């Protein structure tokens, strides 16, 4: 009954919305232009709190007004810390743990819920890039970090603004702007046959009414030595373990319009996905080849002093290409193919009443075609390539989503926000998602409370895999968070954050004879707190964070793969304006593996403390030179496994040299 009532409200809102859009296009006014992002690295913490971000409600908000936990990583930090992959960036933040299987993907767990990367949304310039069929994102090196202005990481459910999969949080990768004249080239070489080259060019006219940025990247690495005993004897000395990444971005801005394309392709070995020693599987010759193409056209317009309109038309393609070979066994090569495509239109209105009240409303229409399953072909021998798979059966889904988020400002230091979203899908029927939050600012100190819900809708893969289950319901999470930020001085900041999450209807695998199906059965409760200290001065920038996380199932047993204790530290010291040293440390405590490890006769992964260092000579007449060391003490450490290998050895010491040149005009 309530869904019907809400549906009627949103239907009325949709009629009003389209009427406003119709009036807008009758009197179109090209008066709004986007400026490039400001360099936030040199902000003091008071200035940073006033920074406007768009990742929470899709409209600009000051950090101090947002009840969610948000961390912003600037382009300067990405450079000075020598980040090579998106996982490198996330590993320095509170609350993240990982399962890197050294294969075609690496998995990130935000605040204590193991998953297949399908509880976190990754966006590039606000457009989602998660794989369409599974809903998961790829966490490898295919992102061109040299072209990133900043990364906004939001913690906790954000489904009110984004819908499905925004459960644990979102990661919004914001690329560099178009309103400058610049040409940049970088090259990195290192051990494990690591090579990375990227180039970018940006042009704008003198009036700054036209801007064009083009960037591209090629990256290749063998990641680690996993042959023989180095890899726990899971693979032979013939193991090939590689990753080749390609990225291309173009962004064209004309007045209020931005036309963009980002192309990501990841080619990697799938050999470590299974054991080869003592099995029918070969550990060479595989190829996982996945490609993402995301096109978008954005329009921004200030209709009046109190009304802003934003519209985005987008097309997303995420395809496992038809030359992929996931397995090679002693009798055949096995080929895979899975295409997926989605087209959507999102319209957002933001309305202000003075400085006290504002409301954001959004309407999203999407149509997607998703492969029901992989199509698979077999060759006649392990040396012969498999035939090209045929196109699979495609499932069609239409989605209409509406959301409302009111914001109230009281006494210039109390900010109250709420939200509600209604999704109606031809796949998973209807979902209603609420949120509420409060932020109080007192002399640059901030106290925050929030309650939010989120969901992950089943995909065709979930419905049809194994024996199939057409009655699956969306996974849901309810979250409560309380936090205080203490700004004792402009250069000293301390965050204290507590959270409690309840994840229900978790989709888990049920074995039935020799087969299986997916059912709604699991429940995970996570309780934890995070402490994040940051200090900044002209010479020294440092940070230390610690996370305690307790994840329990419905029987109050600890969830495997999640450690109670994690921590990170970073210190950046500027000897001069050009010579900079960064030292970082990552700690992860003991955690339970999903199985007993044969080499240790234990189901526990030992704790580890890993150090990294970067010595940089930057911005000298346009030249940049860096010596990057990862795992500089050559620590032997492992990640958990949900695959046939008992555990996964992580990369040994990696040394890289980076050389770059920037021409600014």
N, C-alpha and C positions, 0 to 999 in steps of 0.2 A: 504494500500500500504506500509506504513512504517513498519507494523508488518511483512509483507512478506520479506521486505529488511532486517530487523533485524533478522528474522528467518534464512535467507540465511547466514548472517554473523556468527550467532551462530552455524549453521550446519557445516560451514567450521572450526570454532573453535573446535567443537566436534570431527571432524576427526583428527585434529592435536593433540587434547588432548589424544584420545585413542592411537594414534601412539606413543606419549611420554610414556604413561602407558605401552604399549607393550614392548618398549625398556627397560623400567625400570624393568619389571619382568624378562626380559632375563638376566639382570646383577644385580640382587638384592644384596644389600649391607647392612648388619645388623650392622650399625655403629652408629646409633642414639639411645640414651636412654633418657627417660624422668626423670627429677629429681623432687623430691617432692617440693611443694610450700614452699616458704620462709615465716616465720612468719612476717606478715606485720604490726602487731599491734604496734610494737615499732619503726616503721619508722617515721622520721619527714616528714613534708609535702613536702619538696624538694625531699626526697627519694621516697615518695609515687607517685609523679608525673612521676617518671621514671619506676614505676612498669609496667610490661607488662601484658596486659589482652588480652583475646582471644574472648570475647563475641560479639564484634562489627562486625569484618570482618572474624571471624573464624581463623585468624592467629595472632600471637603475635604482639601487638602494645603497645608502651608506652602511658600512659594516656595523656601525654602532646600533643601527635600527633593526638588524636581522637577529632573530632568536636562535638561529642555527649556528653550529660551529663551522667556521670557514677559515681555511688557510690559503694564502696567495703566494705562489712561487714566481718570482720575477725572472725575466730573461737574463739579468745579470747573475742571479743565483744559479741558474741553469748552467751558465758559462763557467763561473768561478768554481763550481763544484764538479765539473766534468761529467755531468749526467749523460749517459749514452742511450738509455731506454726509458720509457715511461715508468717501469718498475723501479729504476734507480731513483727517480723523483719521489715516488710514493714511499720508498723504504726509509726515508728520513723523517716521515711524518708520524705523529702518534696514531696508534690504533690499527696499523696495517700489518698483516702477516701474509706469508706467501707459500705457495706450492709450485715451485719451478721444476717442471718435469724434463727440462732440457730438450724439449721437442718442439712441436709446432705452436705451443702456447704455454703461458705461465699464468697462474691463478692468484688473484688478490683477495684476501679476506679482510673486510673492513669491520672492525668492532665485533669480531668473534663468531662469524657464521661462515663455515666452509661452503663453497659453491663453485660453479663452473663459470665464474665471471658474469653470471646473469643476474646478480643483485645490485650491480653498480652500472650506471649509465656513463658512457664516455661520449663527449661531444667535441666537435671542432667548430669553433665560432658559433656555438649554440645549436648545431645540427648533429643529431645522434649518429654515431658510427658503429654501434653494436651490430654484431652479425644478426641478420634478420631471422633466420630459421631457429637458432638456439636462443637468441636474446643475449648471448654472452659477448664480451668484447675481447679483442686480441691485445695482449699486453706486451708485445715484443718491441723490436727496435724500428718498426716501420714508420714511427712518427718522427717528422723532421724537427727536432728540438731547436735547431738553429733558426727556425722560422717562427718561433713561439715568443710572443710578447709577455704572456704570463699564463699561469695555470691556476684556476680557481677550483679548490677541492671542498665540497660541501659534505658534511657528516650528517647522517640520519636520513629518514624518509623524506623524499621530495616528490612524491607521486601526485600531490595536488597540482603542481605545475607541469609535471612530465609524464604522468601516467605509469604504465607498467615498467618494471625493472628498476625504478629509482627507489630501491629499498634501503640498502645500506648507505647510499650516498651517490653523488655525481662528481664527475671530473670534467671540467670544461676547459679545453685547450684553446686559448685565444691567440690567433696568429697575428703577426705584425701588420701594422696598418699600411695604407697606400699613400699617405700624404707626406712623402719625403722623397728626395732623390738619393739613391744609394745602390751600390753594387757590392756584393760580398761573396767570397769564395773560401771554403774551409776544406782541409784534408786531414784525416786521422789515420795513422798506421799503428799496428801493435801486434803482439804475439797472438797465437791461435788464428793466424792469417786474417787478422782484423783490418779491414779497410773501410773508410767512410769518407765520401766526398759530397759536399753540398754547395749549391750556388744559388744566389737570389739576386734579383734586379727589381728596383722600384723606381717608378717615374711619376711625377705629378706636374701639372702645368702651373704657371705662375699664380693663377687665380685659385688654385687648389679646388677646382670644380671637377677635375678629372684625375684619378689616381689609378695606377696599375702596379701590382706586385706579382712577380712570377718567381717561384722557387722550386728546386728539385734536389733530390737526394738519392744516392746509391750507397748501400751499406752491405758488408759481407763479413761474417765471422764464423768460426768453428766453436766458439763459446768456451769449451773446456776439454780436458783430456779425460775421456771416460772409457778408454780401451782397457780390456783385461782387468787386472786387480785395481787399477785406478777408479774403475766404475763399479766396484763391488762384485766383479766377475759376472755382471749381467750381460755383457756384450764382448764380442771377440776383438782381436786386433785389426779386423777389417772394418770396424764401425766407421761410418761417415756421419758426422753430426754437424750440419751447417745451417746457417740462416742467411738468406739474401733478401734484403728489404729495399723497396723502391717507393719513393714518395714524390708527388708532384702537386703543387698548389698554384692556383691563379685566382687573383681577386681584383676585380675591376669596379671602381667606385665612380659613379657619375651623379653628382649632386646627392639626391636622397636615395639613390639606388645602389645596391652592391650585388654584383653577379660573381659567384664564386664556384670553384670546383676543387675538390681535393681527391686525389687518387692515391690509394695505398695498396701495395701488393707485398705479400709475405710468402716467400718460397723457403721451405725448410725441410729438413729430414724428418721423417716420422719414425726413425729406427728405435729411438729410446722409449717409444710408447709401449713397447712390449719387450720382454727378455728374448735374447737370441740364443744364449748359452743353454744347451740341453732342450731346445724347443725346435719346432718346425720353421721358426721365423728367421729370416736373413736380416742382417743389420746394415745393409748397404743398398743403394739403388732406389730408395723410396723418395717421394716428392709430395709434399703438401703445398698446394699452390692456391692461395685464396686472394681474391681481389675485391677491393672496396672502391666504388666510385660514387661520390656524393656531390650533387649539383644543387645550387640554391640561388634564388633571387629574392633579395630582401628589400623592403621599402619602409622608410621611416618618414613620418610627417607630423609636425606639430600643427594640429588643426586649429587650436586656439590657445589662449594662455593657460587653460586648465584641461585640455584634452589632447592626448597623443595617440597616434595610430601606428601600428607596426604590422606588416604582413610579410610572410615568408612562404614562397612556393619552393618545394624541394623534391628531389628524386634520389633515392638511395638504392644502390645495387651492391649486394654482397654475395659473391659466387665462389664456390669451391670449383676451380676450373677442371675441365674434363681430361686433363693430362695428369691429374693427381694420382699417385700410387701410395696408398696408406700402408699396405702390407706387401711383403714378398715372402712367400712360404717356399718349402722345398719342391713344390710342384707348379707354382704359378705366381705371376704378379697380379695384384688385385687393384683395379682402377675405380675411381670414385668421381661423381659429378653431382653438384647441388647448386642450382641457380635460385636466386631470390631477388625480388624487386618491390619497391614501395614508392608511391607518390603521395605527397601530402600538401595541404595548405593550412597554414596557421595564421590566425588574425588575432591581434591583441589590442585592446583599448585600455588606456590608463586615464582616469578622470580624477581631477583634484578639486577639492572645495577648500580654498585657502591653504593654510599651512597645517590644518588640523586633520583633515580626512582625505583619503584617496581610496580608490577602488580599481583593481585590475581585473579585467574580464577577458577570457580567451576562448576561442572556438577553433577546434582542430578537426579537419576531415582527412582521412587517410584511406587509401586502397592499396592492398598488397597482394602479391602472388608468391606463395611460399611452397617450396618443394615438400611433398608429403614425406619423402625419405630420400636418401642417396640412391642414385642408380649405380649399379655395380657391374663390372665386367671382369673376366678372368682370361689370362693368357694361357698358353699351353706349356710354358716352362718358366723357371725363375729368371731366365735371361731374356725372355721375350716380353716386349711391352704389351699391355692389354689393349683390346679394341676400345675405341672411343665409346663411352657410355651414351645411351640414348637419353633424351630429355625425360625427367621424371613426371609423374602426375603432380599437378599444381593445385594447391588449395588457395581459394580466394577469400579475402577477409576485408570487410569494410568497417570503419571505425569512425564514430563521432564522439568527440570529447568536448566538454565545456567546463570551465573553472572560473570561480570568483574568489578574489582575495582582497578583502578590505583592510586598510591600515589606518590606525588612529594615533595621532600625536597629541599628548597632553603635557602641558607645562614645559614644552620644549625638551624634555628629558625622559619622558615615558612613552614607549612605543608599543602599541597593541596591534597584533596582526591575527588574522584568521584565514581560513580557506576551505573551500569545498570543491570537489571535482566529481563529475558524473561521466562515466565511460560506458558506451554501448557498442559492443562488438558482435559481429556475426559468428565469431569463434566462441567467446567466453561469456556472452550475454551482457549483464550489467554489473558495474562496480561503483560504489559510492565511497569517496575518500575524503575525510576531514583533517584539519590541522588547526592549531591555535598556538600563539606565542606572546611573550611579554619580554620587553627589554627596557631596563632602567639604567640611565647614565647619570652618575654622580661624580663630578669633578674628575672626569676622564676615566673613572672606574665604571665597569659595566656589569650588571647582574642580569642573567637571562634565564627564562623558563620556557619550555616548549613541550607540546604534545602533538604528535603527528602519526599518521598511518600511511601505509604503502602496500602495494601489491605487485606480484609478478604473475602475469597471466600465462597459462599453459600455451605452448606452441604446438604446431602440427607434429613435431618430433615427439613431444611428450604424449600426445594422444595416440600415436600410431606405433611407437617403438615397441619391440617385443610382441606380446600378444595384443597390445593396444588397450586403451581405456578411455572411452568417449565421455565419461562422467567426471573427469578431473575438474577440480575447482581451483581458482587462483590462490597462490600462496599469499599470506598476509602478515604484516608486521605492525605492531603498535609500539610506540617509543615515547619515553619520557626523558627529558634532559634538563639539567640545571647546571648553571655555570656562573663563574665570577671571573672577571678580568681586572687585575690590579695594575694600574699604570702609576707606579711609585714615582717615576720621573719620565721625561720625554724619551729616555733611552733604556728604560727598564720595564719589562712587561712580564706578568705572570698569569697564566690561565689555569684555573682549577675547574674541571668538568666532571660531572657525574651523570651516568645514563643507565637506563633499564629498558631492555628491548624484549618483546615477546613475539617470536616468529612462529606462526601456526599454519596448518594445512600444508606443511612442507612436503614436496613431492619426492617420494623415496621409492626405491626399487624393491619389488616383492617377487621373490623367486617362486615359480610354479613349475614343478617338475624340472625339465631341462631348459625351460624358458623363463620368462619374467614379464611383468608389466609394471607400470608406474602408478602409484596410489598416493592419496592424501593421507599421510599418517604421522609424519614427523612433527616435533615441537621442540624449539630451542629457546631457552631463556638466557639472555646475556645481561650481566650486571657488571659495571666497571667504572673506573675513573681514570682521567688523564691529567697530567701535570706538565705544563709547557712553559719553560723559562726562556726569555730572550733578552739579550743585551746588545746595544748598538752604540758605537762611537765612530768618529772619523777613521780611526786606525783598526779597530777591532769590532767584529760582529760575531756573536756566539749564541748558541741555543742548546738547551738540554730538554728532552721530554721523556716521560715515563708513562706507561700504560699498564694498568691492572685490569684484566678481563677474566670473568668467570662465565663460561658457557656450559649450560647443563641441558640435558634432554628431559623428556617427560618423566623419566625414572630418577632424576637428579644425579645421573652419571655425567662425568665430564665429557665434553665433545672432543673426539680425536682431532688432531691436527692444530689445535688451538693452545697456545702457551698462555699461562696466567700473566707472565711478566715479559714486557718488551721495553726497550729504551733506545734512544738515539742521541747523539751529540754532534755538534759541528762548531768549528772555530775557523774564522777567516781573518787573517792578519795582513794588512797592507803595509809592506815595508816602505814603498813609495807609491805614487799614483799609478805606477805601471807594474810593479812587482808585488804579487799577491800569493799567499800560501793558504790553502784550505786543508784542514784535517777533519775527517768524519769517522764516527764509530757507530755501528749498529749492533745491538744486543737482542737476542731472542732466547728466552728461557726454555727449559725442558718441555717437550710436548709429546703427547701420545701419538704413535703411528697407527694406521688402520690395520696393521698386521704385525706379526712377529718378524723381526729382521734376522735372516739366517746367519749372517756374519757375526751378530752380537748376541743372538738368542734372547733378544729383548724386544718389546714393542715400544720402546721409548727412543726419541731422537734427543741426543745430548744438546745442552745449551751451547751457544757460540757467541763470540765477540769478534767482529770483523772491523778492520781499519782500512780506510781509503785516504789518499792524499793527492792534491793537485797543486803544482807550482806553476804560476802563470806570469807571463810577461805580456801585458795587454795594452792595446791602444797606443802603440808607439808608432807615430806617423802612418797609422792605418794597419800596422801589422800586429798579429796575435800569435804567441807561441806558448804552448802548454805541455807539461809533462804530467801525465795522468796515471796514477797507480791505484788499482782496485785489489782488495784483499792483499795488502802490501806485506803482511806477515805470513802469507801463504797458509792460512788456517784451513785444515781439513774439516769441512762441515757439510751437513746434509739437510734436505727438505723431506717432508713427509710424502707419501705416495698413496694414491687411490687406484693405481694401475698395477699390472703384474710385477714390475720391479719392486723390491721391498722398500727401497728408499732411493733418493736421488742425490748423488754427489754434486756439489755446486762448484763454480769456477775456481780454479787455482789463481795464483797471482797473475794479474794482467797488467802489462805496462803499455801505454799508448802515447804517441807523440802527435800533437795537434798543431797545425800551422794554418793561419788564415790571414786574409787581407780584406780590408773594408775601404771602399772609396765612397766618401760622402760629399755631396755637393749642396 
